[in-house]
Amino acid sequence: MKTIKYAVAAIALSTLSFGAFAAEAVSAAQAQNMNKIGVVSAEGASTLDGLEAKLAAKAEAAGASAYSITSANTNNKVSGTAVIYK
């Protein structure tokens, strides 16, 4: 559980490098004012940055304007999920 918290914190801090995506990362507090439209997941990334890039691309493809990463797992390959918002 502690590893997941650190992984999510690292992902949140690295969001500045992914400003080129149409869907942007938002905090849980910001997400409260948005409409949830679904959940996306990604797996097979080799880094946390790679996972975030995959989740952002899937969120954009689903028509989301924002996403909030809800889990990350680093067993062998990095995988995780994100709630998407419009």
C-alpha positions in Angstrom: 0.0 0.0 0.0 2.8 2.3 0.8 4.4 1.7 -2.6 1.2 2.6 -4.3 1.0 5.9 -2.4 4.6 6.8 -3.4 3.9 5.7 -7.0 0.8 7.9 -7.3 2.7 10.8 -5.7 5.5 10.4 -8.2 3.1 10.3 -11.1 1.3 13.5 -9.8 4.6 15.3 -9.6 5.6 14.3 -13.1 2.5 15.6 -14.8 4.2 18.8 -15.9 6.1 16.9 -18.6 2.8 15.7 -20.1 1.2 19.0 -20.8 0.9 18.2 -24.6 -2.0 15.8 -24.0 -5.5 17.2 -24.4 -6.6 15.3 -21.3 -4.9 16.8 -18.2 -4.2 15.2 -14.9 -6.3 16.6 -12.0 -6.3 16.2 -8.3 -9.0 14.5 -6.4 -10.3 17.9 -5.1 -10.4 19.3 -8.7 -12.2 16.1 -9.9 -15.1 16.7 -7.5 -16.3 19.5 -9.7 -16.2 17.4 -12.9 -18.4 14.8 -14.5 -17.1 11.2 -14.3 -17.4 9.5 -17.7 -15.6 6.3 -17.1 -12.3 4.5 -16.2 -9.3 3.6 -18.2 -6.5 1.2 -17.5 -3.0 0.6 -18.9 -0.4 -2.0 -18.5 3.1 -3.0 -19.7 4.8 0.4 -19.2 8.4 0.3 -18.1 8.3 3.5 -16.0 5.8 5.5 -14.1 6.1 8.3 -16.7 5.3 5.7 -19.4 2.2 4.6 -17.5 1.0 8.1 -17.2 1.5 8.7 -20.9 -0.5 5.6 -21.7 -3.4 6.6 -19.3 -3.4 10.1 -20.7 -3.6 8.8 -24.3 -6.4 6.5 -23.4 -8.3 9.3 -21.6 -7.9 11.5 -24.7 -9.1 8.8 -27.0 -12.2 8.3 -24.9 -13.0 12.0 -25.2 -12.0 13.0 -21.7 -10.7 16.5 -20.9 -9.2 15.3 -17.6 -8.1 12.2 -15.7 -7.2 11.3 -12.1 -4.9 8.3 -11.6 -6.4 6.1 -8.9 -3.9 3.2 -8.8 -0.4 2.2 -9.9 1.4 -1.1 -9.5 5.0 -1.8 -10.2 5.1 -5.6 -10.1 7.4 -6.5 -13.0 5.8 -4.1 -15.5 4.0 -0.9 -14.4 0.2 -0.9 -14.7 -2.6 1.3 -13.3 -6.0 2.9 -13.6 -7.5 6.3 -13.9 -10.9 7.8 -13.7 -11.7 10.1 -16.6 -13.8 13.2 -16.6 -15.4 15.7 -19.0 
